[in-house]
Amino acid sequence: MPRSLRRLVHLVLFCPLSKGLKSRLPAVKVKYLLVAWFGILVASWVIYMQYSSYSELCRGHVCTMLICDHYRRGIISGSVCKSLCEEKTLSFQHCLSTSPTHQVYSAVWKEKALLVKCGIEESMRGETGPDTPLLHDNNLYDKPTRGTSMDEFRAMLHSFLKDSVGEQSSLGTLVTRVISLADVNGDGKVSLAEAKSVWALLQINEFVLMVALQDKEHAPHLLGFCGDLYVTEHVSHSALFRLEVPDWLQPVFPEALGVALNQWLAPAWPRRARITIGLLEFVEEVFHGVYGSFYICDASPRRVGYNANYDFKMADLQSLASEAAVKGFLRGRTCEANADCTYGRDCTATCDRLARQCNVEVVQPNLAKVCALLQDFLLFGAPSDLREDLEKQLRTCVTLSGLASQMEVHHSLVLNNLKTLLWKKISNTKYS
């Protein structure tokens, strides 16, 4: 036995613990002990944060109770009400909520994995503890009122959707799509409960976008609803990068370590190229589409996903906003700097400092934001014969700026060049 180890055993066995540790334990041993205690402290704090936040964020049982109460009273209707409230075949699984007022759960319905989303609000007392009662907005199902005719309801929908997506020649088609969705039992009529449910859902931006983009391949599909609870398809990989460091852990988690781990965990480069092509196609789909243009106002890796076949899918549509909504927000808004003219996270317009008002045109297009993500996702591990050209194309793409109305041709040219470059590399292979 080494001398130092024998000495340590002697201290522990034959000397008082406090005296031995304080006066006779070597300084290096004390350092090790402090490091160990610090590690235990951090681990305990992480566990505490996880469990304390779970009880606050995850209240799916409250959401179900409120929705089913309204359903049994005949106030609301929907295609999943019976499964949720009577047959109990729509079963919640894992809590994915990031806000107490916006419940998100993975679930199983008809042997299919999906997501359930539901909104609940805190009581007016301002309490935020885990036992705080949550309830639906009292005004949520106020409209339409009893006695509203079908023509009046159609006019309500037309006016609302005009404000949501702007004046479009295809707005009548979108209204018809909403009415068809509301007619749950397919009898050609919309009951008051059906109308109240779909009207409540339309107050949710993501739901409006799902209806408008339901025929788009890369948008998540709506599978059903009950009141303002709605069910969407589940995207198996709900973020572009597999490792997502929580905001509260970022100060102690080295950024370089996160980048290295994500590169190691990422799919093979040809699969990443396939995901990228789908993402570029989605940018095309929302740029001057049938129901107008939509802006990506949170170009974050956590919004961009893909399925088990490596086909691109938006994880959710909460990052999107219609051009009409963004311009409505910016119009007449006072400002001192460009940062004051920002809708969402990164839909920024310029500030007219003389007039102290925001301009209404967003400067950075969707494509430039997407290419900024792709630099980290696509360049590492790229084939050597492609890397230089790919890097050049992405650099050009990231620097795109200017009013969308003045750069449509340039936008399309950059997008098509990048998509063609990737497709040539993986076409006629198993990855295509």
VOGU-3710 file (C-alpha; in Angstrom, 3 decimals, decimal comma):
1> mprslrrlvh> 0,000/0,000/0,000  1,472/3,439/-0,957  2,605/5,617/1,920  0,177/8,437/1,142  -2,766/6,019/1,098  -1,696/4,448/4,438  -1,530/7,932/5,896  -5,036/8,758/4,706  -6,439/5,502/6,199  -4,702/6,297/9,483
11> lvlfcplskg> -6,256/9,771/9,535  -9,736/8,456/8,901  -9,599/5,532/11,334  -7,599/6,902/14,237  -8,100/10,656/14,196  -11,260/12,699/14,800  -12,868/13,364/11,419  -13,081/17,128/11,780  -9,571/17,461/13,123  -8,125/15,160/10,487
21> lksrlpavkv> -9,828/16,969/7,597  -9,088/20,447/8,905  -5,512/20,152/10,056  -3,860/17,065/8,581  -5,557/16,253/5,227  -3,305/17,348/2,362  -4,459/20,470/0,515  -4,888/18,576/-2,739  -7,330/16,198/-1,070  -9,389/19,160/0,161
31> kyllvawfgi> -9,568/20,461/-3,404  -10,871/17,121/-4,631  -13,448/17,129/-1,866  -14,612/20,636/-2,761  -14,922/19,678/-6,429  -16,977/16,615/-5,483  -19,267/18,665/-3,242  -19,671/21,265/-6,005  -20,644/18,503/-8,453  -23,219/17,139/-6,011
41> lvaswviymq> -24,599/20,647/-5,486  -24,985/21,276/-9,230  -26,598/17,872/-9,812  -29,040/18,450/-6,940  -29,916/21,866/-8,316  -30,569/20,430/-11,790  -32,830/17,710/-10,365  -34,692/20,266/-8,250  -35,213/22,571/-11,245  -36,532/19,707/-13,353
51> yssyselcrg> -39,043/18,455/-10,790  -40,200/21,876/-9,582  -40,788/23,106/-13,142  -42,634/19,903/-14,103  -45,441/20,464/-11,594  -45,852/24,034/-12,826  -45,583/23,421/-16,564  -47,371/20,100/-16,947  -51,094/20,371/-16,247  -52,597/18,270/-18,970
61> hvctmlicdh> -55,118/16,815/-16,526  -56,475/20,328/-15,879  -56,767/20,986/-19,602  -58,610/17,698/-20,173  -60,961/18,332/-17,267  -61,931/21,798/-18,540  -62,351/20,718/-22,173  -64,474/17,681/-21,266  -66,631/19,781/-18,922  -67,458/22,148/-21,791
71> yrrgiisgsv> -68,085/19,194/-24,107  -70,514/17,462/-21,736  -72,403/20,725/-21,309  -72,792/20,990/-25,090  -70,821/24,226/-25,394  -68,137/22,831/-27,713  -67,670/20,061/-30,232  -64,862/18,475/-32,218  -63,569/15,408/-33,984  -61,594/14,127/-30,978
81> ckslceektl> -64,063/15,014/-28,199  -65,541/11,538/-28,002  -62,132/9,865/-27,950  -60,835/12,247/-25,292  -63,826/12,516/-22,971  -65,901/9,338/-23,439  -63,847/6,516/-24,912  -60,562/7,648/-23,288  -58,672/6,402/-26,352  -56,692/9,624/-26,762
91> sfqhclstsp> -54,028/9,076/-24,112  -51,476/11,673/-23,033  -47,883/10,490/-22,612  -44,941/12,886/-22,198  -45,201/16,529/-21,197  -43,462/18,898/-23,643  -44,858/22,176/-22,304  -42,620/25,237/-22,025  -45,331/27,487/-20,572  -48,053/26,805/-17,975
101> thqvysavwk> -50,629/28,484/-20,223  -49,737/26,485/-23,359  -49,924/22,754/-22,674  -48,150/20,432/-25,124  -48,131/16,638/-24,745  -47,072/13,728/-26,864  -49,985/11,314/-27,145  -51,288/8,218/-28,879  -54,582/8,082/-30,756  -55,680/5,199/-32,981
111> ekallvkcgi> -52,197/3,675/-32,578  -50,614/6,804/-34,030  -48,130/9,111/-32,305  -49,192/12,751/-32,248  -49,093/16,002/-30,284  -51,912/17,519/-28,219  -51,953/21,282/-27,603  -54,263/23,170/-25,280  -54,354/26,648/-23,740  -55,247/27,412/-20,136
121> eesmrgetgp> -54,860/30,651/-18,195  -53,849/31,384/-14,624  -56,424/32,660/-12,177  -56,707/36,392/-11,735  -55,235/36,225/-8,231  -51,747/36,226/-9,720  -50,594/33,114/-7,897  -48,091/30,953/-9,732  -47,606/27,969/-7,452  -48,166/24,400/-8,633
131> dtpllhdnnl> -51,582/24,320/-6,949  -52,810/27,525/-8,570  -56,171/26,809/-10,254  -56,124/27,221/-14,027  -59,151/27,892/-16,173  -60,259/28,710/-19,670  -60,712/32,310/-20,739  -64,300/33,203/-19,871  -64,741/34,887/-23,255  -63,244/32,048/-25,280
141> ydkptrgtsm> -66,552/30,547/-26,432  -68,619/33,747/-26,499  -68,796/33,853/-30,301  -70,785/33,265/-32,325  -73,916/33,864/-30,267  -77,140/31,908/-30,479  -79,219/33,051/-33,439  -76,246/33,790/-35,704  -77,090/32,725/-39,249  -74,765/30,791/-41,523
151> deframlhsf> -74,300/33,850/-43,742  -73,364/35,938/-40,719  -70,892/33,316/-39,551  -69,318/33,173/-42,993  -68,978/36,979/-42,956  -67,349/36,771/-39,493  -64,826/34,252/-40,809  -64,092/36,308/-43,919  -63,432/39,456/-41,901  -61,250/37,634/-39,374
161> lkdsvgeqss> -59,157/35,812/-41,978  -58,739/39,017/-43,974  -57,134/40,573/-40,898  -55,040/37,434/-40,296  -53,587/36,757/-43,753  -54,479/39,926/-45,659  -56,742/40,576/-48,593  -56,259/37,631/-50,944  -58,181/36,588/-54,028  -58,363/33,058/-52,579
171> lgtlvtrvis> -59,830/34,164/-49,228  -63,226/32,664/-50,087  -61,598/29,253/-50,512  -59,963/29,555/-47,099  -63,321/30,446/-45,506  -64,893/27,378/-47,106  -62,020/25,244/-45,799  -62,640/26,477/-42,247  -66,387/25,816/-42,485  -65,735/22,305/-43,796
181> ladvngdgkv> -63,384/21,731/-40,861  -66,003/22,983/-38,401  -68,643/20,560/-39,755  -67,419/17,663/-37,636  -70,347/15,303/-38,266  -70,398/16,028/-42,010  -74,100/16,871/-42,172  -73,550/19,982/-44,276  -74,461/22,254/-41,370  -72,459/23,956/-38,632
191> slaeaksvwa> -73,988/23,722/-35,162  -73,471/26,412/-32,529  -71,029/24,190/-30,612  -69,060/23,474/-33,797  -68,960/27,181/-34,672  -67,833/28,175/-31,167  -65,037/25,583/-31,267  -63,602/26,608/-34,600  -63,876/30,313/-33,719  -61,894/29,708/-30,514
201> llqinefvlm> -59,269/27,797/-32,490  -58,899/30,630/-34,986  -57,658/32,865/-32,174  -54,531/30,660/-32,119  -52,030/31,787/-34,754  -50,599/28,293/-35,285  -54,057/26,893/-36,021  -54,741/29,563/-38,672  -51,422/28,751/-40,329  -52,120/25,006/-40,242
211> valqdkehap> -55,406/25,536/-42,049  -53,775/27,830/-44,612  -50,829/25,457/-45,188  -52,593/22,109/-44,769  -51,780/21,035/-48,337  -48,067/21,810/-47,939  -45,817/18,779/-47,605  -43,473/20,260/-45,031  -46,003/21,804/-42,627  -47,318/19,727/-39,685
221> hllgfcgdly> -50,856/18,519/-40,351  -53,899/19,097/-38,201  -55,459/15,759/-37,167  -58,395/16,842/-35,026  -59,688/19,136/-32,287  -62,102/19,509/-29,390  -62,954/23,057/-28,439  -59,656/24,930/-28,522  -57,653/21,735/-27,899  -56,104/20,541/-31,144
231> vtehvshsal> -54,110/17,534/-32,284  -51,245/17,623/-34,789  -48,916/15,071/-36,285  -45,813/14,272/-34,261  -42,452/15,093/-35,845  -40,013/12,421/-34,641  -37,040/14,816/-34,611  -38,412/18,150/-33,427  -35,161/20,109/-33,711  -32,432/20,477/-36,298
241> frlevpdwlq> -29,780/19,635/-33,707  -30,284/16,734/-31,315  -28,645/18,336/-28,285  -30,496/21,365/-26,961  -28,962/23,005/-23,892  -31,616/24,674/-21,680  -31,251/28,445/-21,251  -30,588/28,147/-17,528  -27,739/25,676/-18,115  -25,995/27,603/-20,909
251> pvfpealgva> -23,811/29,757/-18,576  -22,034/26,629/-17,259  -22,121/24,567/-20,463  -19,297/25,392/-22,938  -20,646/26,352/-26,343  -17,801/24,532/-28,108  -18,784/21,300/-26,333  -22,389/21,672/-27,529  -21,264/22,234/-31,125  -18,925/19,222/-31,018
261> lnqwlapawp> -21,607/16,934/-29,578  -24,181/18,035/-32,170  -21,727/17,354/-34,978  -21,055/13,891/-33,577  -24,789/13,130/-33,134  -25,885/14,548/-36,506  -27,135/12,300/-39,344  -24,773/11,398/-42,178  -24,061/14,307/-44,531  -26,250/12,998/-47,417
271> rraritigll> -29,200/12,785/-45,005  -28,519/16,345/-43,862  -28,494/17,402/-47,502  -31,905/15,743/-47,960  -33,298/17,574/-44,900  -31,854/20,838/-46,239  -33,561/20,424/-49,623  -36,888/20,005/-47,843  -36,253/23,123/-45,765  -35,489/25,123/-48,912
281> efveevfhgv> -38,698/23,815/-50,503  -40,642/25,017/-47,463  -39,119/28,490/-47,842  -40,431/28,443/-51,427  -43,883/27,295/-50,283  -44,389/30,178/-47,861  -42,976/32,852/-50,178  -45,874/34,311/-52,187  -48,149/31,303/-51,669  -51,862/30,930/-52,371
291> ygsfyicdas> -52,766/32,763/-49,162  -49,993/35,350/-49,294  -46,486/35,405/-47,855  -45,438/34,155/-44,450  -42,355/35,198/-42,519  -40,224/32,954/-40,322  -39,931/35,149/-37,224  -38,010/32,697/-35,043  -35,349/31,014/-37,146  -34,263/28,719/-34,345
301> prrvgynany> -32,990/25,111/-34,668  -35,716/24,032/-32,228  -38,432/24,999/-34,743  -36,971/22,958/-37,597  -37,395/19,187/-37,579  -37,497/16,063/-39,707  -39,162/12,667/-39,646  -37,777/9,146/-39,446  -37,223/9,126/-43,228  -35,171/12,352/-43,008
311> dfkmadlqsl> -37,853/14,360/-44,776  -37,966/17,926/-43,514  -40,938/18,957/-41,351  -41,524/22,107/-39,359  -41,769/21,033/-35,725  -44,512/23,611/-35,241  -45,753/26,772/-36,953  -45,528/29,132/-33,988  -42,463/30,769/-35,533  -44,417/31,813/-38,648
321> aseaavkgfl> -46,432/34,989/-39,125  -48,371/36,260/-42,114  -47,093/39,285/-43,968  -50,341/41,057/-43,042  -49,813/40,405/-39,312  -46,211/41,637/-39,366  -47,039/44,780/-41,340  -50,021/45,461/-39,089  -47,719/45,284/-36,075  -45,089/47,580/-37,612
331> rgrtceanad> -47,403/50,163/-39,175  -47,428/53,348/-37,101  -45,109/51,917/-34,452  -42,792/54,475/-32,836  -39,081/53,668/-32,649  -35,612/54,921/-31,781  -33,641/52,091/-33,421  -34,185/49,099/-35,704  -34,467/46,833/-32,652  -37,736/48,608/-31,807
341> ctygrdctat> -39,133/47,435/-35,153  -38,922/43,708/-34,474  -41,859/41,316/-34,657  -41,319/38,073/-32,798  -37,664/37,155/-32,407  -36,100/38,282/-35,672  -38,554/39,802/-38,161  -36,920/43,232/-38,184  -37,679/46,314/-40,272  -35,773/49,593/-40,376
351> cdrlarqcnv> -36,556/52,579/-38,184  -37,123/55,934/-39,871  -35,312/58,035/-37,284  -36,570/61,346/-38,659  -40,220/60,309/-38,434  -39,483/58,028/-35,431  -41,663/55,355/-36,983  -41,026/51,829/-38,219  -41,079/51,009/-41,902  -43,308/48,032/-42,674
361> evvqpnlakv> -40,989/45,970/-44,894  -38,936/43,248/-43,170  -35,302/43,558/-44,271  -33,907/40,023/-43,867  -35,751/37,404/-45,953  -36,590/33,896/-44,775  -33,889/32,400/-46,967  -31,067/34,370/-45,311  -32,216/33,232/-41,834  -32,428/29,609/-42,955
371> callqdfllf> -28,963/29,701/-44,521  -27,510/31,001/-41,244  -28,802/27,805/-39,611  -27,481/25,653/-42,433  -23,920/26,903/-42,075  -23,626/25,022/-38,785  -25,724/22,077/-39,950  -24,459/21,432/-43,471  -20,805/22,434/-43,760  -19,162/20,031/-41,324
381> gapsdlredl> -18,534/16,670/-42,944  -19,391/17,990/-46,419  -17,693/16,185/-49,348  -14,341/17,784/-50,160  -15,238/18,296/-53,845  -18,357/20,219/-52,824  -17,344/22,118/-49,701  -15,815/25,215/-51,317  -18,770/25,791/-53,648  -21,252/25,042/-50,863
391> ekqlrtcvtl> -19,551/27,465/-48,500  -19,639/30,170/-51,162  -23,335/29,613/-51,879  -24,256/29,752/-48,197  -22,191/32,884/-47,659  -24,040/34,592/-50,516  -27,347/33,387/-49,143  -26,723/34,652/-45,591  -25,973/38,162/-46,857  -29,301/38,485/-48,682
401> sglasqmevh> -31,110/41,600/-47,569  -33,435/44,238/-48,927  -37,147/44,560/-49,478  -38,789/41,302/-50,546  -40,741/43,081/-53,278  -37,463/44,247/-54,874  -35,422/41,048/-54,653  -37,765/38,232/-55,632  -35,701/37,210/-58,686  -32,408/37,242/-56,763
411> hslvlnnlkt> -34,015/35,327/-53,900  -35,250/32,590/-56,246  -31,910/32,373/-58,050  -29,904/31,858/-54,840  -32,402/29,313/-53,511  -32,475/27,274/-56,728  -28,672/27,295/-57,069  -28,258/25,940/-53,556  -30,958/23,312/-53,973  -29,546/22,168/-57,330
421> llwkkisntk> -26,030/21,889/-55,909  -27,220/19,556/-53,145  -29,573/17,529/-55,312  -26,863/16,747/-57,864  -24,737/15,275/-55,096  -27,362/12,933/-53,636  -29,550/12,159/-56,663  -29,540/8,567/-57,871  -28,341/7,389/-54,465  -30,192/5,687/-51,616
431> ys> -30,411/9,083/-49,882  -32,562/10,613/-52,618
//
